[in-house]
Structure formats: structure tokens, C-alpha cells
Amino acid sequence: MSKTARIEIRFGGETLVLTNRRTAFLPSRKLLVLSDLHVGKTAHFRKNGIAVPSGLLLDDLRRLQSQIEHFAAREVMIVGDLFHAGDNSDIDIFCEWRQNFSDIDFTLVEGNHDRVAEEVYEKACLHAVNERYLLGGLQFVHDPADAVGTEFYIAGHLHPGVIIPTGIGGRLRLPCFHLTDSGLILPAFSKFTGLDTRNLPKGQSYVFTDQSIFRL
């Protein structure tokens, strides 16, 4: 796996590390933050007759494991859409993978796709909360529209991306972190997702590739 590229920003009174591995890290709390893992999406597609490689989820989990180990994270915060389509074989894979990190707390701020039974949360050793989670001067929500109050938000949901002209008539579509005056929108952690390049609020994008991350 390629080396993790990173860039630091000041945000809500905290230093936050953004990476080209689709994660953010809060050093003061040893907290790794991500969004939109969509566990169960590949199995859901296969169940409905759409040929999707079964290794996509395993690739995502290997990348997440490398980030936990890279930062020596003590906690993991998932701001919504950890799951995708109810209980299926992919959730069993995630729960088995989760056992490798029994000493790390995983918190899920429920997203619109997290429609699973309470037993699934228990099986996956997750603490799930509705709507938002407050931590110091930050609030963690799934949809930026759900942020309330004065705390800076960290959210997901939108799968932010940008289009960059190549100068030879072509265009690159790249995922990004998107920083606004009031919060930060994370990229989707799963690579099996689309990009929204049209509906982002006014702000600053931090674009990344497999090799680098940079302010656009």
C-alpha cells in the first residue's frame, strides 16, 4: 500500500490531519474519523444480479486497518453510512474484521443508510448515536444539513469531489475534503461510491490522489 500523504488544517480550535486515504485524524484525542464505508453494498449488488468484485470491501477494510495502525488511533468515529442495505454477508465480514480491534472504541453517528437491527450494532461492537455527537468544540453529524448550534461540524453524506481540467481537453474527477466556514465534509471512505461535483457549498477543497493531497 502506498505511503499516507497528509496535510494539517486548523479547525474548530483543533489541529486536524487530512489524508489521501480518505480519513481525518484528531491528534489531541487520537481519534480517526471517516464516513460512508457502505458495508453491505457489494453484497447487495451481487444479490440483485449485478457483478461486483467481492474484494472491494476487503480492500476498504485493509485501508482502514492501515490508518488505525498508522496513527495508533485509540478511537474511531464513523459519521454515517457505515452500513448500506441491512444485514448481509458483508456485515459478517466487517464484524469478523472488527474483532482485530477489540481495544478500540468505534462510534457510529447514524446515517440514512444505517437501517440495521440493534443486534447488528452489538455484533459489530459499535456504539451508535442518532443525529449528532458532541466532542469538545466539534459536532459530528452525517448530513451537513443536520448540524445545529455553534460547534464546527464534521460530516459526510455528500461524497464530495471536484473536476480538474487537464489542459489537453480532458478532465479528472477526484475526491476531496471540503472545508466551509462552519464545518468539514469528508470524502466517502469506500471507493465503491460516486462523487458529487456540483452541489457542494461555498468553501475550500482539499483534493487527493493515491500519491498526494493538496489544497485546490
SULVENGI-V882814 format. One record per helix or strand of 2 or more residues. SS is the DSSP state (2 for helix, 1 for strand). FROM is the first residue (numbers start at 1). LEN is the number of residues. Records with the same first field share a line. If there is no record, write none. Layout:
SS: FROM-LEN ; FROM-LEN
//
This chain:
1: 6-6 ; 14-6 ; 24-3 ; 31-4 ; 75-4 ; 105-5 ; 127-3 ; 132-4 ; 138-4 ; 152-4 ; 160-6 ; 171-9 ; 183-3 ; 204-5 ; 213-3
2: 27-3 ; 41-7 ; 55-17 ; 89-13 ; 118-6 ; 144-3
//
